[in-house]
C-alpha cells in the first residue's frame, strides 16, 4: 500500500453539500523525500523508504547523516517504508499530498494518547459495584479475580488495572474530504489516533 508520512494538526468540522456538520481531522502530509529505493534484485522486494520532518544535524547520528547525504537531503525525524508505489522514483524525489485524491478512502495509523495507569472501570468499561447503603470504598474495584485452589493462579489476559493508551492504532476507511496541495494539508473525515503534532502513517 502506497502512502505518506504526516503530522496530526488537530480537528475541525466542515459542512457538506446537504448542510450536515462533518467532524474532520487536519493532517500535514508530506512532502516526503525518497531516502532509499528497495529493489527485487538487491533486497528481494520492492519498496520506497520515505523521510519526513527535518532533524537538526546536532541530534543526528553519523549513520543517519550518511544515509541522508546519499539521498541528497537533510536528516529526517520519521522514516517509513511503503510498498505499492507505481512509477520510477529515485533518491531525493519528493512525494507530496497530491498523491491523494478527494473522495477516496485511506487507512491511518498512529500512536494513541497515553493515559497512564488506569483502573478497570476506565480501562475496560467495568460497571463497578452498586452504590448502596453500607457500601465501602470498593465502587470501582475489579471484584474477584482468582480461581479456586485449582488452578490456583490468574490466567494470562485477565482484564485488570494497568497502563492504558500509548499503543499503535490503525483506523481504516477514512474518507479524504479535501486536499490542499499549496499547504500540504489533508482533511479526512473522523478522528485519527494520537495527540497534536504526533506522526501518522497514511496508506491508500
C-alpha positions in Angstrom: 0.0 0.0 0.0 1.5 3.3 -1.0 1.1 6.3 1.2 2.8 9.2 3.0 4.0 10.2 6.5 2.1 13.1 8.1 1.7 15.1 11.3 -1.6 15.5 13.0 -2.5 19.2 13.2 -5.9 18.9 15.0 -9.6 18.6 14.5 -12.2 20.8 12.9 -15.6 20.5 11.2 -16.8 21.3 7.8 -20.3 21.4 6.2 -21.2 19.1 3.3 -23.5 20.0 0.4 -26.5 19.0 2.5 -25.6 21.3 5.3 -24.5 18.5 7.6 -21.7 19.2 10.1 -18.8 16.7 9.5 -16.1 16.3 12.1 -12.7 16.2 10.4 -9.0 15.8 11.2 -6.4 18.1 9.5 -3.1 16.4 8.7 0.1 17.9 7.4 1.0 15.2 4.9 4.5 15.5 3.3 6.3 16.5 1.3 8.2 13.2 1.9 11.6 12.6 0.4 12.7 9.2 -1.0 15.7 8.2 1.2 16.1 4.7 -0.1 14.8 2.6 -3.0 14.3 -1.2 -2.3 14.5 -3.4 -5.4 13.8 -7.1 -6.1 17.4 -7.7 -7.3 19.1 -6.3 -4.2 16.6 -6.6 -1.3 14.2 -9.2 -2.6 11.2 -6.9 -2.6 10.2 -3.5 -4.0 9.5 -0.5 -1.7 10.3 3.1 -1.1 11.7 4.5 2.1 10.3 7.9 2.8 11.6 10.5 5.2 9.5 13.4 6.8 10.2 16.4 9.0 13.8 17.7 9.2 16.0 16.9 12.1 19.0 19.0 13.2 22.5 17.8 12.4 23.4 18.1 16.1 20.8 15.5 17.1 21.5 13.1 14.2 23.8 10.1 14.4 26.6 9.6 11.9 24.7 6.7 10.3 21.6 8.9 9.8 23.7 11.8 8.4 25.4 9.4 5.9 22.2 7.9 4.9 20.6 11.3 4.2 23.7 12.6 2.4 23.4 9.7 -0.1 19.9 10.8 -0.9 21.0 14.4 -1.1 18.6 15.6 1.6 18.6 16.6 5.3 18.3 14.1 8.1 14.7 13.2 8.8 12.9 12.6 12.1 10.5 10.0 10.8 11.5 7.3 8.2 9.0 4.7 7.0 8.9 2.1 4.1 5.9 1.9 1.8 5.2 -0.7 -0.9 2.9 -0.4 -3.8 4.2 2.8 -5.4 3.7 2.9 -9.2 6.3 4.8 -11.3 10.0 5.2 -11.3 11.3 7.0 -8.2 14.9 8.0 -7.5 16.7 9.0 -4.4 15.9 12.6 -3.4 12.5 12.7 -5.2 9.7 14.4 -3.3 6.2 12.9 -2.9 3.5 15.4 -2.0 0.0 15.4 -0.7 -1.2 15.5 -4.4 -0.7 11.7 -4.2 -4.2 11.5 -2.7 -7.5 12.3 -4.4 -10.6 13.8 -2.8 -13.3 11.2 -2.2 -11.0 8.2 -1.8 -10.6 6.2 1.4 -7.3 5.8 3.3 -6.1 3.9 6.4 -4.3 6.0 9.1 -2.1 4.5 11.8 -0.6 6.3 14.8 0.2 6.0 18.4 -2.8 6.7 20.7 -2.6 9.1 23.6 -1.0 7.7 26.7 -3.4 7.8 29.7 -1.1 6.3 32.4 -2.1 3.7 34.9 -5.9 3.3 35.0 -8.4 1.1 36.8 -10.7 -1.4 35.3 -13.7 1.0 35.0 -11.9 3.3 32.7 -9.6 0.8 31.0 -12.1 -2.0 30.3 -15.5 -0.4 30.9 -16.4 -2.4 34.1 -19.6 -1.2 35.8 -18.3 -1.2 39.3 -20.4 -2.3 42.3 -23.8 -1.0 43.3 -23.7 2.2 45.4 -26.0 1.1 48.2 -26.1 1.8 52.0 -23.2 0.2 53.7 -21.1 0.1 50.6 -17.5 0.7 51.3 -14.8 2.1 49.1 -14.9 -0.6 46.5 -17.2 1.1 44.0 -14.7 0.9 41.2 -12.9 -2.2 42.3 -12.5 -5.1 39.9 -14.0 -7.7 42.3 -12.9 -11.3 42.5 -10.1 -12.2 40.0 -8.7 -15.6 41.1 -10.0 -19.1 40.6 -10.3 -21.9 43.2 -7.5 -23.9 44.7 -7.1 -25.4 41.2 -5.5 -23.9 39.1 -4.6 -21.6 42.0 -3.5 -18.7 39.7 -4.8 -15.9 37.5 -4.9 -16.7 33.8 -3.0 -14.5 31.4 -5.1 -11.9 29.7 -7.3 -11.2 32.7 -8.8 -7.7 32.4 -7.2 -5.8 35.3 -5.9 -2.3 36.0 -2.7 -1.2 34.2 -1.2 1.2 31.7 -3.7 2.5 29.1 -3.0 4.0 25.7 0.3 4.6 24.1 -0.4 1.8 21.6 -0.3 1.7 17.8 -3.8 2.1 16.4 -4.9 1.7 12.8 -8.1 3.4 11.7 -9.4 2.1 8.4 -11.5 3.6 5.6 -11.3 7.3 6.5 -12.7 9.4 3.6 -10.5 12.1 2.2 -12.6 15.3 2.2 -10.2 17.9 1.0 -6.6 18.0 -0.4 -4.8 21.4 -0.1 -1.5 21.0 -2.1 -0.3 24.5 -1.6 -0.2 24.0 2.2 0.5 20.2 2.2 -2.8 19.6 4.1 -5.0 16.6 4.0 -8.5 16.8 5.6 -10.1 13.4 6.4 -13.5 12.5 7.9 -13.4 11.3 11.5 -10.8 11.1 14.2 -7.2 10.0 14.0 -5.2 8.4 16.8 -2.6 10.4 18.6 -2.1 13.9 20.1 -1.5 17.1 18.2 1.8 17.1 16.3 2.1 13.4 16.5 3.3 11.4 13.4 0.8 9.3 11.5 1.1 6.9 8.6 -1.4 7.4 5.8 -1.9 4.5 3.4 -4.2 4.2 0.4 
